[in-house]
Amino acid sequence: EVQLVESGGDLVQPGGSLRLSCTASGFSFSNYYMNWVRQAPGKGLEWVSAINGASDTTYYADSVKDRFTISRDNAKNTLYLEVNSLKPEDTALYYCTSQGYKWWGQGTQVTVSS
């Protein structure tokens, strides 16, 4: 059974930082591109970032470029997203999802508010 379990979301003040994690099981994690996707309250899904299996190629949405960093540890089957300089508009449920959006986690909530 494939599982993706996110963690690390929290309530933070503007300008704050968090590290989101996603632990994968049930598939060959290192062979898959992985994505972070978010959904703000009342809005649709927004793709945030992607990374290839070897960690030598990364992609970012313009809205998060230079503030967020995606990474992975294939030995631990874990995907990360370092989120810095957080803004209220970053408030969302953050999901990790596999290549082709085949598998999804349950999401972790990031709320940015003073």
C-alpha positions as semicolon CSV with decimal commas, in nm:
position;residue;x (nm);y (nm);z (nm)
1;E;0,000;0,000;0,000
2;V;0,134;0,340;-0,100
3;Q;0,142;0,599;0,175
4;L;0,256;0,961;0,179
5;V;0,249;1,125;0,521
6;E;0,320;1,496;0,556
7;S;0,418;1,673;0,875
8;G;0,573;1,997;0,996
9;G;0,294;2,244;0,934
10;D;0,223;2,503;1,202
11;L;0,101;2,854;1,281
12;V;0,386;3,099;1,222
13;Q;0,425;3,476;1,208
14;P;0,500;3,654;0,880
15;G;0,869;3,622;0,802
16;G;0,893;3,290;0,982
17;S;1,019;2,955;0,861
18;L;0,918;2,591;0,870
19;R;1,042;2,259;0,736
20;L;0,774;2,036;0,593
21;S;0,839;1,663;0,560
22;C;0,674;1,386;0,364
23;T;0,755;1,024;0,439
24;A;0,681;0,777;0,161
25;S;0,626;0,403;0,163
26;G;0,494;0,133;-0,068
27;F;0,675;0,237;-0,386
28;S;1,029;0,293;-0,517
29;F;1,061;0,648;-0,388
30;S;1,401;0,720;-0,542
31;N;1,269;0,645;-0,892
32;Y;1,000;0,913;-0,886
33;Y;0,989;1,285;-0,931
34;M;0,807;1,429;-0,631
35;N;0,601;1,746;-0,599
36;W;0,466;1,980;-0,336
37;V;0,122;2,121;-0,412
38;R;-0,081;2,357;-0,192
39;Q;-0,439;2,466;-0,156
40;A;-0,525;2,797;0,007
41;P;-0,864;2,841;0,176
42;G;-1,137;2,872;-0,085
43;K;-0,894;2,836;-0,376
44;G;-0,782;2,566;-0,616
45;L;-0,468;2,355;-0,612
46;E;-0,141;2,535;-0,680
47;W;0,173;2,347;-0,779
48;V;0,467;2,471;-0,566
49;S;0,782;2,273;-0,640
50;A;0,923;1,951;-0,786
51;I;1,243;1,749;-0,759
52;N;1,378;1,457;-0,958
53;G;1,493;1,130;-0,808
54;A;1,860;1,218;-0,811
55;S;1,801;1,562;-0,653
56;D;1,993;1,735;-0,932
57;T;1,690;1,901;-1,089
58;T;1,443;2,121;-0,904
59;Y;1,158;2,346;-1,013
60;Y;0,968;2,620;-0,831
61;A;0,658;2,828;-0,886
62;D;0,741;3,196;-0,932
63;S;0,542;3,275;-0,618
64;V;0,784;3,079;-0,397
65;K;1,114;3,099;-0,586
66;D;1,404;3,214;-0,367
67;R;1,199;3,151;-0,049
68;F;1,127;2,777;-0,062
69;T;1,375;2,491;-0,106
70;I;1,278;2,138;-0,201
71;S;1,501;1,844;-0,115
72;R;1,485;1,470;-0,054
73;D;1,664;1,194;0,131
74;N;1,617;0,872;-0,065
75;A;1,776;0,665;0,212
76;K;1,495;0,781;0,441
77;N;1,223;0,786;0,171
78;T;1,152;1,143;0,275
79;L;1,074;1,461;0,083
80;Y;1,127;1,805;0,238
81;L;1,021;2,161;0,176
82;E;1,203;2,440;0,359
83;V;0,971;2,741;0,362
84;N;1,125;3,075;0,456
85;S;1,018;3,439;0,462
86;L;0,659;3,323;0,495
87;K;0,378;3,554;0,389
88;P;0,009;3,543;0,482
89;E;-0,064;3,437;0,123
90;D;0,141;3,120;0,185
91;T;-0,135;3,000;0,420
92;A;-0,255;2,669;0,275
93;L;-0,278;2,296;0,311
94;Y;0,047;2,159;0,171
95;Y;0,041;1,819;-0,001
96;C;0,321;1,600;-0,127
97;T;0,238;1,409;-0,441
98;S;0,421;1,173;-0,669
99;Q;0,518;1,211;-1,032
100;G;0,203;1,239;-1,240
101;Y;0,004;1,321;-0,924
102;K;-0,066;0,951;-0,889
103;W;-0,040;0,939;-0,509
104;W;-0,118;1,209;-0,253
105;G;-0,070;1,257;0,118
106;Q;-0,332;1,396;0,354
107;G;-0,166;1,738;0,374
108;T;-0,011;1,950;0,647
109;Q;-0,152;2,293;0,738
110;V;0,066;2,603;0,722
111;T;-0,093;2,919;0,863
112;V;0,092;3,250;0,845
113;S;-0,059;3,513;1,070
114;S;0,044;3,770;1,327
